[in-house]
Each structure stands twice: as C-alpha cells, then as structure tokens.
C-alpha cells in the first residue's frame, strides 16, 4: 500500500508561490500554517529549490495564501516542473524541468518517530555545478497528537542534470549526503520515473493510515532552511 496517495483538493484553486521573505519561515509561521490547515483539513507543501549556488523556497497551497501570510512576501509563480509531454512551446515554459531530465525518490519515514532529525552542514551546503538542480519537497498535513502540533509528512527529493551519466552520479551523491546528514533513507521501489515525477509535480501525500511520518515545526524548518 506504499503507492497509495492523496492529492490536494481543488487543484485549480491552488497555486505555487515564491517565498520572498524566507527568514519569516520560522516556528511562529509554521504554527500559523499548522493551525490554518488543521482547521481547513487540507495539506500544503514547502519546497527548497537549489540550482548551483542559488537557493529559493516555494509554497504550494490555496490562492488566498498571500493574503493570509503577508509576512512571507509570497509571489505567485508558474510551476518549475513541465508536463510529462515535455516542454510546452512558450519560451518561458522551456525553462521548466521535465521528466527526461530528472531522477526522484521518496524518503523513508523515521525509524523512531520521537527522535528529532539532526541535520548537519553537509546537507545545508551542497556543492553543485552551475546547471545542476536539487529539489527537496515536504508535503505537510497538520495533525494534533498527544497535545503536540505535528505534521503527517511525505518527503521527496529530485535531482536534475541534462547529462544522463552525471544525473545518476548526482542522485547517488545527494542520496548519500542526505542519508548521512539526516539518518533518513531512500525508499526503494520499482515505480517508473514518470510515476514518481507525477507524484512530485502533483504534491501528493501518503496518509498516516498507510505510513506515519511525523515532523515537528523545527524539523520542517531544518529540512528547508
């Protein structure tokens, strides 16, 4: 049942936002996001996008997010992932990453849900070539458990390099760095790359009834900082 996923409701009412003020993505803001989406019974997504030495953070959620979270200075943007048919014809869309340029994988849940993630500097300071990309996606469903605010989470990583051999090398290196830095492992599966790409693009969630993967506010911040 590991391939069971839930998808965001009302996809046409959701948008991707660039977080202009990433310093405001702190414990207080995560608590505010938790409370809002717990009440609405929806999930949302936070992602860290790395290209060479450039870093951006984006949020995927309802189109009223900029009104509800002015402190984040949200700017609505187009998705950085293209459709499976490849690049659309417009010049702006040709900058999007497509399924033929990437490798992606699902991250296993924590062996001990009570053990906090300890993320070291190797993961925070990746050494990428100028045209290489690494995307870290956290899909987050707020829950309350034993009086604590937590997120049922789905964590994915995607790497991109136009050269197929370098792309495989990059995936192996990033997976090793991530595993060493966090203690979390890659989920081994036989799913085709296009299915994993679709799950990443659609920001799907594996519910806790299938596999519980709980993160605290501080752990979410550490993963995308």
C-alpha positions as CSV (number, residue, x, y, z in Angstrom):
1,X,0.0,0.0,0.0
2,X,3.0,2.3,-0.1
3,X,1.8,3.6,-3.5
4,X,-1.4,4.9,-2.0
5,X,-1.5,8.7,-2.2
6,X,-3.9,11.5,-1.6
7,X,-3.9,14.6,-3.8
8,X,-4.6,18.2,-3.0
9,X,-8.3,19.1,-3.2
10,X,-9.5,21.7,-5.8
11,X,-6.2,21.7,-7.7
12,X,-7.4,24.6,-9.9
13,X,-7.7,26.7,-6.7
14,X,-4.1,26.0,-5.6
15,X,-1.0,28.0,-6.7
16,X,2.8,27.8,-6.3
17,X,4.3,30.8,-4.5
18,X,7.9,32.0,-4.3
19,X,8.6,32.9,-0.7
20,X,10.2,36.4,-0.9
21,X,11.0,36.6,2.8
22,X,12.3,33.2,3.7
23,X,13.6,34.5,7.1
24,X,10.0,34.7,8.2
25,X,9.6,31.0,7.7
26,X,10.1,30.3,11.3
27,X,8.5,28.5,14.2
28,X,5.7,31.0,14.6
29,X,4.8,31.0,10.9
30,X,4.8,27.2,10.8
31,X,2.5,27.2,13.8
32,X,0.2,29.6,12.0
33,X,0.2,27.4,8.9
34,X,-0.5,24.4,11.1
35,X,-3.5,25.9,12.7
36,X,-5.0,27.2,9.5
37,X,-4.7,23.9,7.6
38,X,-5.7,21.9,10.6
39,X,-9.0,23.8,10.7
40,X,-9.4,23.5,6.9
41,X,-8.4,19.8,6.9
42,X,-6.1,20.4,3.9
43,X,-2.4,19.8,3.3
44,X,0.2,22.1,1.8
45,X,3.7,21.9,0.5
46,X,7.0,23.6,1.3
47,X,9.9,23.1,-1.1
48,X,13.6,24.1,-1.2
49,X,14.9,24.6,-4.8
50,X,18.7,24.6,-5.3
51,X,20.4,25.4,-8.6
52,X,24.2,25.7,-8.4
53,X,24.7,28.1,-5.6
54,X,21.3,29.7,-5.8
55,X,18.5,28.8,-3.3
56,X,14.8,29.5,-3.4
57,X,11.9,28.3,-1.3
58,X,8.4,27.9,-2.5
59,X,5.0,27.1,-1.0
60,X,2.1,25.3,-2.7
61,X,-1.4,26.0,-1.4
62,X,-4.7,27.9,-1.8
63,X,-4.7,31.1,-3.8
64,X,-5.5,33.2,-0.7
65,X,-2.2,32.4,0.9
66,X,-0.6,35.8,0.1
67,X,-3.4,37.4,2.0
68,X,-3.2,35.1,5.0
69,X,0.6,35.3,5.2
70,X,1.8,38.8,4.2
71,X,5.0,38.2,6.3
72,X,6.3,35.7,3.8
73,X,6.0,38.2,0.9
74,X,4.5,35.5,-1.4
75,X,4.7,35.9,-5.2
76,X,2.6,33.6,-7.4
77,X,4.8,31.8,-9.9
78,X,4.5,29.1,-12.6
79,X,5.5,25.6,-11.7
80,X,9.1,24.8,-12.3
81,X,8.1,21.3,-13.5
82,X,6.8,20.7,-17.0
83,X,4.1,18.3,-18.0
84,X,5.0,14.8,-19.0
85,X,4.7,15.5,-22.7
86,X,7.9,17.6,-22.4
87,X,8.3,21.3,-22.8
88,X,5.4,23.5,-23.9
89,X,6.0,25.8,-26.8
90,X,6.4,29.1,-25.0
91,X,9.8,30.5,-24.3
92,X,9.2,30.9,-20.5
93,X,8.0,27.3,-20.2
94,X,11.1,26.0,-21.9
95,X,13.0,26.8,-18.7
96,X,11.0,24.2,-16.8
97,X,12.5,20.9,-15.8
98,X,10.8,17.8,-17.4
99,X,10.7,14.1,-16.6
100,X,13.6,13.3,-19.0
101,X,16.0,15.5,-17.0
102,X,15.4,14.2,-13.5
103,X,15.6,11.4,-11.0
104,X,13.4,11.5,-7.9
105,X,12.7,9.3,-4.9
106,X,10.6,9.0,-1.8
107,X,12.3,9.2,1.6
108,X,11.6,6.6,4.2
109,X,9.9,7.6,7.4
110,X,11.8,7.9,10.7
111,X,12.5,4.6,12.5
112,X,11.9,6.3,15.8
113,X,9.2,9.0,15.5
114,X,10.3,10.6,18.8
115,X,13.9,11.1,17.6
116,X,14.4,14.6,16.2
117,X,16.2,15.0,13.0
118,X,19.8,16.2,13.3
119,X,20.8,17.8,10.0
120,X,24.4,18.6,9.5
121,X,26.2,21.2,7.4
122,X,26.9,18.8,4.5
123,X,23.3,18.8,3.6
124,X,23.0,22.6,4.0
125,X,25.9,23.4,1.8
126,X,25.6,21.2,-1.3
127,X,28.4,21.6,-3.9
128,X,26.5,21.7,-7.2
129,X,27.6,22.6,-10.7
130,X,26.0,25.7,-12.1
131,X,23.4,23.8,-14.2
132,X,22.7,21.1,-11.6
133,X,19.5,21.2,-9.5
134,X,18.2,19.6,-6.3
135,X,14.6,20.0,-5.1
136,X,13.5,19.0,-1.6
137,X,9.8,18.6,-1.2
138,X,7.9,18.3,2.1
139,X,4.1,17.7,1.8
140,X,2.5,18.5,5.2
141,X,-0.8,17.6,6.7
142,X,-1.3,19.2,10.2
143,X,-2.4,16.9,13.0
144,X,-2.6,17.0,16.7
145,X,-1.1,14.1,18.7
146,X,-0.9,13.9,22.5
147,X,-1.4,17.7,22.7
148,X,1.5,18.4,20.3
149,X,1.3,20.1,16.9
150,X,2.8,17.8,14.3
151,X,2.7,17.3,10.5
152,X,2.0,14.0,8.8
153,X,4.6,14.3,6.0
154,X,5.7,13.0,2.7
155,X,9.3,13.8,1.8
156,X,10.7,13.6,-1.7
157,X,14.0,14.6,-3.4
158,X,14.5,15.3,-7.1
159,X,17.8,16.0,-8.9
160,X,18.3,17.3,-12.4
161,X,21.2,17.3,-14.8
162,X,21.0,17.4,-18.6
163,X,23.7,14.7,-18.8
164,X,22.3,11.2,-18.0
165,X,25.5,9.9,-16.5
166,X,26.1,13.0,-14.4
167,X,22.5,12.8,-13.3
168,X,22.9,9.3,-11.9
169,X,26.1,10.3,-10.2
170,X,24.4,13.4,-8.7
171,X,21.5,11.3,-7.4
172,X,23.8,8.8,-5.7
173,X,25.8,11.7,-4.1
174,X,22.8,13.6,-2.9
175,X,21.2,10.5,-1.5
176,X,24.3,9.6,0.4
177,X,24.7,13.2,1.8
178,X,21.1,13.3,2.8
179,X,21.2,9.9,4.5
180,X,24.3,10.8,6.4
181,X,23.0,14.2,7.3
182,X,19.5,13.2,8.4
183,X,19.6,9.4,9.1
184,X,16.7,9.1,6.7
185,X,16.9,6.6,3.8
186,X,15.7,6.4,0.2
187,X,12.6,4.3,-0.3
188,X,13.5,1.5,-2.7
189,X,10.7,0.8,-5.2
190,X,10.1,-0.4,-8.8
191,X,7.9,2.6,-9.8
192,X,8.8,4.1,-13.2
193,X,10.3,7.6,-13.2
194,X,7.2,9.1,-14.7
195,X,5.1,8.0,-11.8
196,X,7.5,9.4,-9.3
197,X,7.7,12.6,-11.3
198,X,3.9,12.9,-11.3
199,X,3.7,12.4,-7.5
200,X,6.3,15.1,-7.1
201,X,4.6,17.5,-9.5
202,X,1.1,16.9,-8.0
203,X,2.4,17.2,-4.4
204,X,0.6,14.1,-3.3
205,X,0.6,12.9,0.3
206,X,0.9,9.4,1.7
207,X,-1.6,9.4,4.6
208,X,-0.7,8.3,8.1
209,X,-3.1,5.3,7.8
210,X,-0.6,4.0,5.2
211,X,2.6,5.1,6.8
212,X,3.0,7.5,9.7
213,X,5.8,10.0,9.1
214,X,5.6,12.8,11.7
215,X,7.6,16.0,11.7
216,X,7.7,18.9,14.2
217,X,7.8,22.6,13.2
218,X,11.5,22.7,13.9
219,X,12.2,19.6,11.7
220,X,10.3,21.1,8.8
221,X,12.3,24.3,9.1
222,X,15.6,22.4,9.3
223,X,14.8,20.5,6.1
224,X,14.1,23.6,4.0
225,X,16.5,26.1,5.7
